[in-house]
Every structure is written in structure tokens, then in C-alpha cells.
Amino acid sequence: PLHCCFVNIAFAYIRVSTDRQDLSVEAQTLSCQRAAAYQELRLAEEHIFAEPNVSGSIPFLHRPEALRLVQTAQAHIATGDNVTVLVPKVDRLGRDTVDVSNTAKLFEEIGVRLVLLDINVDTRLPMGRAFMQIAAVFAELELSRIRERTKIVLDGKRAAGYLPGTLTYGWDAQETGEVTAKGTRLRRVSGNCSEQEQILRMVKWRTAGLTYYAIAK
């Protein structure tokens, strides 16, 4: 009689770190809803765990919604429900191969079925785990390439005298009137003589053996 109360439910995990429309919260949600309907799983609104503006480099369990998903899944498993976690793409889980593998192993240990929609695999199956690990390697590679491209762009801006980020002590920034393709105003940096004199004074004090606390005072 107890088994008549057990249900096949789905959770959806969505992570957004870009403004690309095909990876928006709405697009990923629709993908998971379609998959749940096709597999005849119940996907309630409260079981859609979305994390906007979260980098894939952050470990899965260090993300608030991801941790809440795991805890909620464990609670449902304890009542006897069959739980499937739907993830639109492997890189939504993360861009670190080891972390993605550990996350899949965690879901397997607590009795959750993990389905990755972009490669259409169930990670409980040996072939599914193998495909997931291959996809995770490429996701990690893409993150490294993104970081490399970003560094090249920032280094180029610095070499040209532009301010690529937050203004640091010892420098001033002047508007150039130029605007990037994304609408960001470009500023050029120039040295602030007064502040740089203070920096040199602090360096001399530190070289002489003063502690950072003493220098700050």
C-alpha cells in the first residue's frame, strides 16, 4: 500500500553565467520541462533550482541552490520517491572535470538519477558516465580558453594605457569619450604623484622592517 504514494519526480538544475539567449534561465527551464514531460516525470515550479550569475568554476556544493537541491533530493529519497535531476548541459554542473565527476558520484550515492540533456545520458550507466567525463573535460578546456582570451584582451588594454577594471591607489582615470561595442566607457590611466609618493614611503618603511600594522597606523 505504501508504494502507491511513491512518485517519479524531476528536479531541474540551471546555472547562468552569460547573457547568451540560448543559455538563459528561460531557455534552460523550457528544455528541462520538455524533457520531464517526455519522460513522464513531475517537475514542479519549486523544484527548478536556478542560479544566475554563477561561475562554473565554483564547486557544485559551494553554490546555494545546488546545495539546496541536494538536500531537497535527499529528503524526497528518504520518503521513497524516485528522483531524477535534469541538467541542460554538462557545463551547467561545472567546468572542473573532477568536481563534475564527484557531483555525479554524489547523486548516485544518494540514489538520484542524473540526466544530462545535451549529451542525452543517464550517469548511472557506465557509458553515460564515460560520455559525461569526456564532456566535462571539454567544458574545463573551454573555461581555460575563456580565461586566456580575457587575459589577452585585458593585457592589451593595459598596454594601450586604458583602465580595464577597478582603479587602484596611485593612479587617476580620465574619460576618453570612447565607448566599447558593449557600451562601456573607456578611460585612460595616469599616475597620481601624491599617492605614488605615499606608496614609495610605505615600501621604504616595509624594507626597513616595519610591520604592516605599524605602517597602516
N, C-alpha and C positions, 0 to 999 in steps of 0.2 A: 504493500500500500504506500510506503514511503516514496518509492520510485516514481509514482505518478506526479509528485511535486517537483521532481528534478527537471531542469530546463537547460536547453542549449543556448547560451547567451554569448554575445560578442562584445568585446571592448575594442575601441579604436585608439591607437596612439598616433598623434600628429605633432610634428615638430616643424617650425618655420624659422628660417634664419635668412630669408631672402625675400625680395619683393616680386619675384617671378610669379606670374599669374597661375602657371600650371602647378606650382607648389604652395599656393595659398591655402589657408585654413579651409576655405570653402571647397576648393578643388580636391583636397585630400579627404575631407569629410564625405563628399559625394562618392569618391572612389571606394571608401570603406563601407558606406551604406549600400552601394550596389553589390559589393562582394558579400555582405551579410545577407542580403535578400536572396542572392543566387544560391548561397549555401544554407538557406533557411535557418538563419541564426537571428536571435532577437538582439538588436542593437539600440538600446535606449539612449536618449539625449544625454543623460547624466553619465553614461559610460563612454563618452567621447572625451578623451584626455588630450587637450591641445596645449602646446607650449610655443607661443610666438616669441620671436627674437631670442632664441636659444641656440647656441652653437653646438654643432655635432661633436666638437672636441671635448665637451663636458661629459664626464662619465654618466651613464644612464641613471644610476641610483642617486646621483647628486642633483638631479632635476626634480623639482617639487611635484609636478604632475606625473612623472614617471614613477616616482616612489609611491604616490597615492594610488596609481594604477595597480602596482604590485600588491599593495596592502588590501585593496578592494578585491582583487582577484583571489587572494588567499582566503578572504572572508567567504566568498561565494563557493570556492572549492570545499571549504570546511562544511558547508551545508549540503554538499553533494551535487552542486550544479556543474555542468560541463562548460568550461570557459575557453573561448578562442580569442586571442589577441590579434587583431588585424593591423598591419603596418603598411602604408602605401609603398614605401621604398626602403631598401636596406639602410641607406644612409640616413633615414629618419631615426633609426635606432641609434646611430652614431657613426663617426668616421675614424674610429680606432678599432682595428681588427680584433685585438684581444678583448676589449670591452664588449663589442658586439657578440663575440663568441661566449663570453661569460654571461651576458644577458640572456642569450638563448638557452644556455645551460640552466640558469636560474628558473626560467619559465618551465623548463622540462622537469626540474626537480619538484616544483610545487604543483605540477600536474596541469599546467596550462598549455594549450595548443597554440603555437605561434605561427602565423601565416604571413609571409612577405609577398605582397601583391605584385610588385614589379617583376619578380622572377617566378612568381606562382609556385612557391614551395612551402611545404609543411616541415618545419625544422625538427620534428620528432623523427622523421625518416632519415636514414643515412645519406641518401642522395640529396635530400633537402638541406641538410647541414653542410654538405660539401659545396653546393651551389651558394649558400649563404656566405660561407667563408671566402669564396672566390670574389663574390660581390663586395664583401667588406674590405678586402684588400684594395680593390679599385676605388672604393669610397675614401679610404685612407690616402691613397695616392693622389686623388683629386684635391683633398684638403691641403696636402703638401704643395701641390701646384698652385692652388689659390694663394697660399701664403707667399710663395715665391714671386708670383705675379704682383701681389700687393707690395712686397718689399721693393721690387724693381721700380714700381711707379712712385713710391714714397721717396726712394733714394734719388730718383730723377728730379722730383720737385725740390728736394733739399739742395741738390747740386745747382739748380737754377735759382736758388735764393727764395723759393716760396715756402710758406708755412704750411706743412701737411697735416698738422694736428694741433695739440694744445700748446700755447705759447709758454715757454719756460722762463724762469728767472734769469735776468741778464740780457734779455732781448726785447725789442719792441716790434710791433707789426703794423704795417701801413697798407691800407686798401689800394689795390692796383686798378680797380674798375673792371677787371677781367672776371669772367664767370665760366665755370666748367660746364660740360654738357648736361650735368645733373643739377645745375643751378647754384653750385657752391661758389661763393665769392673767393677769389684768390687774393692772398696777402703776401707781401714780401717782408722778410725779417731784416732787422738791422740791430747792431749792438747797442745796448744801453750802458754807456760808460760808467755811470754812477753805480749801477748794480753789479757790473763786472769788476769794479774795484773792490766791492764787498766780497765777491766770490774769491778774488785773489787773496784778500786779507784772511778769509776763512781757511784757504788752502795753506797759507803760511802758518797759521795757528795750529792746524792739524799736523803739519810737518814738524812743528816744534814740540808736539807731544800732548797738546790739549785734547780732552775728550770732546765728543760731540755735544754732550750736555753743557760743558763749560763754554764751548763756542756759541751754542744757542743762547745761553744767558748773556 
